[in-house]
Amino acid sequence: MGADLASTFSMAFLPVAKLLLTCAFGAWLGSKSMQILTAESRKHMNMMVFLAYTPALVFCKLTYAVSLENLLAWWYMPVNVILCYTIGSGLAFIVISVTEPPPHLKPLIIACCAAGNIGNVPLVLVPSICLEKDNPFGTMETCSKNAVAYVSFGMWMGMVLTWTFIYNLLRPVDQKPSGNAVPSAGSSSVGSPHSSDFGEFQAGLHHNEFQDIGFSNQVMANNWNASASNFAKPQSPPLVLPEVVAPDLRSDPKGYFMSIAQKYDLKRIFTPPTAAALAGLTVGLIPPLKALMLGPLRAITDSADIIGQAMIPVMNLVLGASLVQGASTSELPMKTIMGIIIVRLCALPVIGMMMIKIAHDFGFLPEDPLFRFVLMVQYTMPTAMNVGTVAQLHGVGEKEVALILFWSYVTASVFITIWVLVYLEYTFS
């Protein structure tokens, strides 16, 4: 039992240790003595993650892992990821109500509770278990192949949710459309509570600035009465604007879809990672196209794979640099960080076991025990590294999310080890 515990601990600690070492190197590059990963450098690196590395990785993983047969057999895997995000978001409101963090950090707390690292950590953790001689999931080769396929198949849904739900959740208030108002690209955010113009406007409401520049209340009243009498007399008939007719799908299909895109602001949904996920699904589900991309046009997928492999190390380096450059000025209470860790590493695993048991009893899952194991592992991961990337892209809570990720991954090795032992016992009991 002691040998099994030590072996399991080493398997669980290995992926987290790799991540922490990479973050430590990033912290060194961002330290005052080096000053290589400055704030401007991190911003450009995050843009590369958003525009190049993540789309390339998602496209390759889906192209290799997805097929019509797998989609029909493994359909519960992406559903499980959606449930992870939904349950985590609900538990975040409990953390917010108990710990009472600053109001402007509430979206960040929801994101950290909802999004788990269902990509790079499981990609190392689950195949590591398969490499053990006495692993309970079958031969090493078959187990490793299936493990990578299962994790990759769930990974794409996590990417889509991160770059749609989390991306828009962390978007600053002054960048979110409100009602029917459509701000221009160069307009200032007067309605933002962080805007200096907004503060000056509020100050003008509380002080009679007209008196400061030489006007009296009586003069203002006389001018107002005169203006009101003039307005009472209509000078011209009201202007009647022509009715705007929406484009018809049959007569103008291009205009019809353009009007839908403008109405629902689809650019905020179809980010580069989301578009890459759709492209990968399309290629994977069409056998001739998949054979073409993995055969004569293999150079395209191989090149994308090379680019995508840079995503994880770049994100880790940026996280380490962000932590060392401002963790001491964070506004986030330590009790809130503890609440997020409890949600991600304690509450969600328990809920996940119950959800997987219900799904298995209803016959939603394949009979492969490794599939059920991967589903439970998805509930057990710390906050996704991509949350830090999104926060830095928007300039929202960069220091706070670095602290959350640091403490989450420091404590994750112990919790993951415990839950792996529990899951193995539960799966084969």
Secondary structure, DSSP 8 states (H G I E B T S, - for coil): -HHHHHHHHHHHHHHHHHHHHHHHHHHHHTSTTT--S-HHHHHHHHHHIIIIIHHHHHHHHHHHH--HHHHHHSTHHHHHHHHHHHHHHHHHHHHHHHH---GGGHHHHHHHHH-B--SHHHHHHHHHHHTSTT-TTS-HHHHHHHHHHHHHHHHHHHHHHIIIIIHHHSS-GGGS--TT----TT---TT-TT-HHHHHHHHHHHS-HHHHTT--HHHHHHHHHHHHHHHTS--S------------TTT-HHHHHHHHHHHHTGGGTS-HHHHHHHHHHHHHHSHHHHHHHTTTTHHHHHHHHHHHTTHHHHHHHHHHHHHHTTGGG----HHHHHHHHHIIIIIHHHHHHHHHHHHHHTT-S-S-HHHHHHHHHHTS--B-HHHHHHHHHHTSSHHHHHHHHHHHHHHHHHHHHHHHHHHHHHHT-
